[in-house]
Amino acid sequence: MTNQTNSADSNDLELAKEALRKDVSLAEDLEGLQNDERFQRVFLENFCKTVVEEEAKQLISANEMVREAALEKIKAAKYLEAYMSYIKDVGNAAKEDLLKGDF
C-alpha cells in the first residue's frame, strides 16, 4: 500500500510540475509575441490603444446601439490586456514555484 501511495504522490508531483512548466512556457511565448513588432503594431497599438481611444468617443453618441458596440469593443481590448497580464503573472509565479520547489 505504501508503494502505491508513494507512486500516486510521485505522479501528482510530476503532474503539478508539468502544469507549472506549461504556465512558464505560455508566459514565455507571450513575451516573445510582445517583442514582435507586428504583434505590437496590430494588437497592442492598433487594437488595445487605438480602438479604445476611438471607441471611447462613441460612448457619448445619442444612438444606444453605437454606444453598446463601442463599449463591447472597449471591453474586448481591455479583456485582452487583462488576459496578457494574467498569463505573465501566472507564468512568473510558476517559475518561482519551480525554482523554490513550492508545489
MIVEXTOR-146977 format. One record per atom (N, C-alpha, C): residue number from 1; x negated, y negated, z. Coordinates in steps of 0.1 Angstrom, whole numbers, plus 5000, padded with zeros to 4 digits. Layout:
resi NUM | xx X | yy Y | zz Z
...
//
This chain:
resi 1 | xx 4992 | yy 5012 | zz 5000
resi 1 | xx 5000 | yy 5000 | zz 5000
resi 1 | xx 4991 | yy 4987 | zz 5000
resi 2 | xx 4980 | yy 4988 | zz 5007
resi 2 | xx 4972 | yy 4976 | zz 5008
resi 2 | xx 4965 | yy 4973 | zz 4995
resi 3 | xx 4962 | yy 4984 | zz 4987
resi 3 | xx 4956 | yy 4982 | zz 4974
resi 3 | xx 4966 | yy 4975 | zz 4965
resi 4 | xx 4979 | yy 4979 | zz 4966
resi 4 | xx 4989 | yy 4973 | zz 4958
resi 4 | xx 4991 | yy 4958 | zz 4961
resi 5 | xx 4991 | yy 4955 | zz 4974
resi 5 | xx 4992 | yy 4942 | zz 4979
resi 5 | xx 4981 | yy 4933 | zz 4974
resi 6 | xx 4969 | yy 4938 | zz 4975
resi 6 | xx 4957 | yy 4931 | zz 4970
resi 6 | xx 4957 | yy 4929 | zz 4955
resi 7 | xx 4962 | yy 4939 | zz 4948
resi 7 | xx 4963 | yy 4938 | zz 4933
resi 7 | xx 4974 | yy 4928 | zz 4930
resi 8 | xx 4985 | yy 4927 | zz 4937
resi 8 | xx 4995 | yy 4918 | zz 4934
resi 8 | xx 4990 | yy 4904 | zz 4937
resi 9 | xx 4983 | yy 4902 | zz 4948
resi 9 | xx 4978 | yy 4889 | zz 4952
resi 9 | xx 4968 | yy 4884 | zz 4942
resi 10 | xx 4959 | yy 4894 | zz 4937
resi 10 | xx 4949 | yy 4890 | zz 4927
resi 10 | xx 4956 | yy 4886 | zz 4914
resi 11 | xx 4967 | yy 4893 | zz 4910
resi 11 | xx 4974 | yy 4889 | zz 4898
resi 11 | xx 4981 | yy 4875 | zz 4900
resi 12 | xx 4987 | yy 4873 | zz 4911
resi 12 | xx 4993 | yy 4860 | zz 4914
resi 12 | xx 4982 | yy 4849 | zz 4913
resi 13 | xx 4971 | yy 4851 | zz 4919
resi 13 | xx 4960 | yy 4842 | zz 4919
resi 13 | xx 4955 | yy 4839 | zz 4905
resi 14 | xx 4954 | yy 4849 | zz 4897
resi 14 | xx 4950 | yy 4847 | zz 4883
resi 14 | xx 4960 | yy 4840 | zz 4875
resi 15 | xx 4973 | yy 4843 | zz 4877
resi 15 | xx 4984 | yy 4835 | zz 4870
resi 15 | xx 4983 | yy 4820 | zz 4874
resi 16 | xx 4981 | yy 4818 | zz 4887
resi 16 | xx 4980 | yy 4804 | zz 4892
resi 16 | xx 4968 | yy 4797 | zz 4885
resi 17 | xx 4957 | yy 4803 | zz 4884
resi 17 | xx 4945 | yy 4797 | zz 4878
resi 17 | xx 4948 | yy 4795 | zz 4863
resi 18 | xx 4955 | yy 4804 | zz 4857
resi 18 | xx 4958 | yy 4802 | zz 4842
resi 18 | xx 4967 | yy 4791 | zz 4840
resi 19 | xx 4977 | yy 4789 | zz 4849
resi 19 | xx 4986 | yy 4778 | zz 4848
resi 19 | xx 4979 | yy 4765 | zz 4850
resi 20 | xx 4970 | yy 4764 | zz 4859
resi 20 | xx 4962 | yy 4752 | zz 4861
resi 20 | xx 4953 | yy 4749 | zz 4849
resi 21 | xx 4947 | yy 4759 | zz 4843
resi 21 | xx 4939 | yy 4758 | zz 4831
resi 21 | xx 4947 | yy 4752 | zz 4820
resi 22 | xx 4959 | yy 4757 | zz 4819
resi 22 | xx 4968 | yy 4752 | zz 4808
resi 22 | xx 4971 | yy 4737 | zz 4810
resi 23 | xx 4974 | yy 4733 | zz 4823
resi 23 | xx 4976 | yy 4719 | zz 4826
resi 23 | xx 4964 | yy 4710 | zz 4823
resi 24 | xx 4952 | yy 4715 | zz 4826
resi 24 | xx 4940 | yy 4708 | zz 4823
resi 24 | xx 4938 | yy 4706 | zz 4808
resi 25 | xx 4941 | yy 4717 | zz 4801
resi 25 | xx 4939 | yy 4717 | zz 4786
resi 25 | xx 4949 | yy 4708 | zz 4779
resi 26 | xx 4961 | yy 4707 | zz 4784
resi 26 | xx 4971 | yy 4698 | zz 4779
resi 26 | xx 4967 | yy 4684 | zz 4781
resi 27 | xx 4962 | yy 4681 | zz 4793
resi 27 | xx 4958 | yy 4667 | zz 4796
resi 27 | xx 4946 | yy 4663 | zz 4787
resi 28 | xx 4937 | yy 4673 | zz 4785
resi 28 | xx 4925 | yy 4670 | zz 4776
resi 28 | xx 4929 | yy 4668 | zz 4762
resi 29 | xx 4939 | yy 4676 | zz 4757
resi 29 | xx 4944 | yy 4674 | zz 4744
resi 29 | xx 4951 | yy 4660 | zz 4742
resi 30 | xx 4958 | yy 4656 | zz 4752
resi 30 | xx 4964 | yy 4643 | zz 4752
resi 30 | xx 4954 | yy 4632 | zz 4752
resi 31 | xx 4943 | yy 4633 | zz 4760
resi 31 | xx 4933 | yy 4624 | zz 4760
resi 31 | xx 4926 | yy 4623 | zz 4746
resi 32 | xx 4924 | yy 4634 | zz 4739
resi 32 | xx 4919 | yy 4634 | zz 4726
resi 32 | xx 4928 | yy 4627 | zz 4716
resi 33 | xx 4941 | yy 4629 | zz 4717
resi 33 | xx 4950 | yy 4622 | zz 4709
resi 33 | xx 4950 | yy 4607 | zz 4711
resi 34 | xx 4950 | yy 4603 | zz 4724
resi 34 | xx 4950 | yy 4589 | zz 4727
resi 34 | xx 4937 | yy 4582 | zz 4722
resi 35 | xx 4926 | yy 4589 | zz 4720
resi 35 | xx 4914 | yy 4583 | zz 4715
resi 35 | xx 4914 | yy 4583 | zz 4699
resi 36 | xx 4924 | yy 4589 | zz 4693
resi 36 | xx 4925 | yy 4589 | zz 4679
resi 36 | xx 4932 | yy 4576 | zz 4674
resi 37 | xx 4926 | yy 4569 | zz 4665
resi 37 | xx 4931 | yy 4556 | zz 4660
resi 37 | xx 4945 | yy 4557 | zz 4654
resi 38 | xx 4948 | yy 4568 | zz 4647
resi 38 | xx 4961 | yy 4570 | zz 4641
resi 38 | xx 4972 | yy 4571 | zz 4652
resi 39 | xx 4969 | yy 4579 | zz 4662
resi 39 | xx 4978 | yy 4581 | zz 4673
resi 39 | xx 4981 | yy 4567 | zz 4680
resi 40 | xx 4970 | yy 4560 | zz 4682
resi 40 | xx 4971 | yy 4547 | zz 4689
resi 40 | xx 4980 | yy 4538 | zz 4680
resi 41 | xx 4978 | yy 4538 | zz 4667
resi 41 | xx 4985 | yy 4529 | zz 4658
resi 41 | xx 5000 | yy 4533 | zz 4657
resi 42 | xx 5002 | yy 4545 | zz 4655
resi 42 | xx 5016 | yy 4550 | zz 4653
resi 42 | xx 5024 | yy 4550 | zz 4666
resi 43 | xx 5019 | yy 4556 | zz 4676
resi 43 | xx 5027 | yy 4559 | zz 4688
resi 43 | xx 5025 | yy 4548 | zz 4699
resi 44 | xx 5012 | yy 4545 | zz 4702
resi 44 | xx 5010 | yy 4536 | zz 4713
resi 44 | xx 5013 | yy 4521 | zz 4709
resi 45 | xx 5008 | yy 4517 | zz 4698
resi 45 | xx 5011 | yy 4503 | zz 4693
resi 45 | xx 5024 | yy 4501 | zz 4687
resi 46 | xx 5027 | yy 4509 | zz 4677
resi 46 | xx 5040 | yy 4507 | zz 4669
resi 46 | xx 5052 | yy 4512 | zz 4677
resi 47 | xx 5052 | yy 4524 | zz 4683
resi 47 | xx 5064 | yy 4529 | zz 4689
resi 47 | xx 5065 | yy 4523 | zz 4703
resi 48 | xx 5055 | yy 4525 | zz 4712
resi 48 | xx 5056 | yy 4522 | zz 4726
resi 48 | xx 5056 | yy 4507 | zz 4728
resi 49 | xx 5049 | yy 4499 | zz 4720
resi 49 | xx 5048 | yy 4485 | zz 4722
resi 49 | xx 5057 | yy 4477 | zz 4713
resi 50 | xx 5056 | yy 4478 | zz 4700
resi 50 | xx 5063 | yy 4470 | zz 4691
resi 50 | xx 5078 | yy 4473 | zz 4692
resi 51 | xx 5082 | yy 4486 | zz 4692
resi 51 | xx 5096 | yy 4489 | zz 4693
resi 51 | xx 5102 | yy 4484 | zz 4705
resi 52 | xx 5096 | yy 4485 | zz 4716
resi 52 | xx 5101 | yy 4479 | zz 4729
resi 52 | xx 5103 | yy 4464 | zz 4728
resi 53 | xx 5093 | yy 4457 | zz 4722
resi 53 | xx 5094 | yy 4443 | zz 4721
resi 53 | xx 5105 | yy 4439 | zz 4712
resi 54 | xx 5106 | yy 4445 | zz 4700
resi 54 | xx 5116 | yy 4442 | zz 4691
resi 54 | xx 5130 | yy 4445 | zz 4696
resi 55 | xx 5131 | yy 4457 | zz 4701
resi 55 | xx 5145 | yy 4461 | zz 4706
resi 55 | xx 5149 | yy 4454 | zz 4718
resi 56 | xx 5140 | yy 4449 | zz 4726
resi 56 | xx 5144 | yy 4440 | zz 4738
resi 56 | xx 5152 | yy 4428 | zz 4733
resi 57 | xx 5148 | yy 4423 | zz 4721
resi 57 | xx 5155 | yy 4411 | zz 4716
resi 57 | xx 5170 | yy 4415 | zz 4712
resi 58 | xx 5172 | yy 4427 | zz 4709
resi 58 | xx 5186 | yy 4431 | zz 4706
resi 58 | xx 5195 | yy 4433 | zz 4718
resi 59 | xx 5189 | yy 4433 | zz 4730
resi 59 | xx 5197 | yy 4436 | zz 4742
resi 59 | xx 5207 | yy 4424 | zz 4745
resi 60 | xx 5205 | yy 4413 | zz 4738
resi 60 | xx 5213 | yy 4401 | zz 4741
resi 60 | xx 5224 | yy 4400 | zz 4730
resi 61 | xx 5224 | yy 4410 | zz 4721
resi 61 | xx 5234 | yy 4409 | zz 4710
resi 61 | xx 5248 | yy 4410 | zz 4715
resi 62 | xx 5258 | yy 4404 | zz 4708
resi 62 | xx 5272 | yy 4405 | zz 4712
resi 62 | xx 5277 | yy 4418 | zz 4708
resi 63 | xx 5271 | yy 4425 | zz 4699
resi 63 | xx 5276 | yy 4438 | zz 4694
resi 63 | xx 5271 | yy 4449 | zz 4704
resi 64 | xx 5281 | yy 4455 | zz 4710
resi 64 | xx 5277 | yy 4466 | zz 4720
resi 64 | xx 5270 | yy 4477 | zz 4714
resi 65 | xx 5273 | yy 4481 | zz 4702
resi 65 | xx 5266 | yy 4492 | zz 4695
resi 65 | xx 5251 | yy 4489 | zz 4693
resi 66 | xx 5249 | yy 4477 | zz 4689
resi 66 | xx 5235 | yy 4472 | zz 4687
resi 66 | xx 5227 | yy 4473 | zz 4700
resi 67 | xx 5234 | yy 4468 | zz 4711
resi 67 | xx 5227 | yy 4468 | zz 4724
resi 67 | xx 5224 | yy 4482 | zz 4729
resi 68 | xx 5234 | yy 4491 | zz 4727
resi 68 | xx 5232 | yy 4505 | zz 4731
resi 68 | xx 5221 | yy 4512 | zz 4723
resi 69 | xx 5221 | yy 4510 | zz 4710
resi 69 | xx 5210 | yy 4515 | zz 4702
resi 69 | xx 5196 | yy 4510 | zz 4706
resi 70 | xx 5196 | yy 4497 | zz 4709
resi 70 | xx 5183 | yy 4491 | zz 4713
resi 70 | xx 5179 | yy 4497 | zz 4727
resi 71 | xx 5188 | yy 4499 | zz 4736
resi 71 | xx 5185 | yy 4505 | zz 4749
resi 71 | xx 5180 | yy 4519 | zz 4747
resi 72 | xx 5186 | yy 4527 | zz 4739
resi 72 | xx 5182 | yy 4541 | zz 4736
resi 72 | xx 5167 | yy 4541 | zz 4731
resi 73 | xx 5164 | yy 4532 | zz 4722
resi 73 | xx 5150 | yy 4532 | zz 4716
resi 73 | xx 5140 | yy 4528 | zz 4727
resi 74 | xx 5144 | yy 4518 | zz 4735
resi 74 | xx 5135 | yy 4514 | zz 4746
resi 74 | xx 5133 | yy 4526 | zz 4756
resi 75 | xx 5144 | yy 4533 | zz 4759
resi 75 | xx 5143 | yy 4544 | zz 4768
resi 75 | xx 5134 | yy 4555 | zz 4762
resi 76 | xx 5135 | yy 4557 | zz 4749
resi 76 | xx 5127 | yy 4568 | zz 4743
resi 76 | xx 5112 | yy 4564 | zz 4744
resi 77 | xx 5109 | yy 4551 | zz 4741
resi 77 | xx 5095 | yy 4547 | zz 4742
resi 77 | xx 5090 | yy 4548 | zz 4756
resi 78 | xx 5098 | yy 4544 | zz 4765
resi 78 | xx 5093 | yy 4544 | zz 4779
resi 78 | xx 5092 | yy 4559 | zz 4784
resi 79 | xx 5101 | yy 4567 | zz 4779
resi 79 | xx 5100 | yy 4581 | zz 4783
resi 79 | xx 5087 | yy 4587 | zz 4778
resi 80 | xx 5083 | yy 4584 | zz 4766
resi 80 | xx 5071 | yy 4589 | zz 4760
resi 80 | xx 5059 | yy 4584 | zz 4769
resi 81 | xx 5059 | yy 4572 | zz 4773
resi 81 | xx 5048 | yy 4567 | zz 4781
resi 81 | xx 5048 | yy 4574 | zz 4794
resi 82 | xx 5060 | yy 4576 | zz 4800
resi 82 | xx 5060 | yy 4583 | zz 4813
resi 82 | xx 5056 | yy 4597 | zz 4812
resi 83 | xx 5059 | yy 4604 | zz 4801
resi 83 | xx 5055 | yy 4618 | zz 4799
resi 83 | xx 5040 | yy 4619 | zz 4797
resi 84 | xx 5034 | yy 4609 | zz 4790
resi 84 | xx 5020 | yy 4610 | zz 4788
resi 84 | xx 5013 | yy 4607 | zz 4802
resi 85 | xx 5018 | yy 4599 | zz 4810
resi 85 | xx 5013 | yy 4596 | zz 4823
resi 85 | xx 5014 | yy 4609 | zz 4832
resi 86 | xx 5025 | yy 4615 | zz 4831
resi 86 | xx 5028 | yy 4627 | zz 4839
resi 86 | xx 5018 | yy 4638 | zz 4835
resi 87 | xx 5016 | yy 4640 | zz 4822
resi 87 | xx 5006 | yy 4650 | zz 4817
resi 87 | xx 4992 | yy 4647 | zz 4822
resi 88 | xx 4988 | yy 4635 | zz 4822
resi 88 | xx 4975 | yy 4631 | zz 4827
resi 88 | xx 4974 | yy 4634 | zz 4842
resi 89 | xx 4984 | yy 4630 | zz 4850
resi 89 | xx 4984 | yy 4632 | zz 4864
resi 89 | xx 4984 | yy 4647 | zz 4868
resi 90 | xx 4992 | yy 4655 | zz 4861
resi 90 | xx 4992 | yy 4669 | zz 4864
resi 90 | xx 4979 | yy 4676 | zz 4860
resi 91 | xx 4973 | yy 4671 | zz 4849
resi 91 | xx 4960 | yy 4677 | zz 4845
resi 91 | xx 4949 | yy 4673 | zz 4854
resi 92 | xx 4949 | yy 4661 | zz 4859
resi 92 | xx 4939 | yy 4657 | zz 4869
resi 92 | xx 4940 | yy 4664 | zz 4882
resi 93 | xx 4953 | yy 4666 | zz 4887
resi 93 | xx 4955 | yy 4674 | zz 4899
resi 93 | xx 4951 | yy 4688 | zz 4897
resi 94 | xx 4954 | yy 4694 | zz 4886
resi 94 | xx 4950 | yy 4708 | zz 4883
resi 94 | xx 4935 | yy 4709 | zz 4882
resi 95 | xx 4928 | yy 4700 | zz 4876
resi 95 | xx 4914 | yy 4700 | zz 4876
resi 95 | xx 4907 | yy 4700 | zz 4890
resi 96 | xx 4913 | yy 4691 | zz 4898
resi 96 | xx 4908 | yy 4690 | zz 4912
resi 96 | xx 4911 | yy 4703 | zz 4919
resi 97 | xx 4922 | yy 4709 | zz 4917
resi 97 | xx 4926 | yy 4722 | zz 4924
resi 97 | xx 4916 | yy 4733 | zz 4920
resi 98 | xx 4913 | yy 4733 | zz 4907
resi 98 | xx 4904 | yy 4744 | zz 4902
resi 98 | xx 4890 | yy 4742 | zz 4908
resi 99 | xx 4885 | yy 4729 | zz 4909
resi 99 | xx 4872 | yy 4727 | zz 4914
resi 99 | xx 4871 | yy 4730 | zz 4929
resi 100 | xx 4882 | yy 4727 | zz 4936
resi 100 | xx 4882 | yy 4729 | zz 4950
resi 100 | xx 4886 | yy 4744 | zz 4954
resi 101 | xx 4893 | yy 4750 | zz 4945
resi 101 | xx 4898 | yy 4763 | zz 4948
resi 101 | xx 4911 | yy 4763 | zz 4955
resi 102 | xx 4918 | yy 4751 | zz 4955
resi 102 | xx 4931 | yy 4750 | zz 4962
resi 102 | xx 4942 | yy 4754 | zz 4953
resi 103 | xx 4945 | yy 4767 | zz 4953
resi 103 | xx 4957 | yy 4771 | zz 4946
resi 103 | xx 4963 | yy 4784 | zz 4951
//
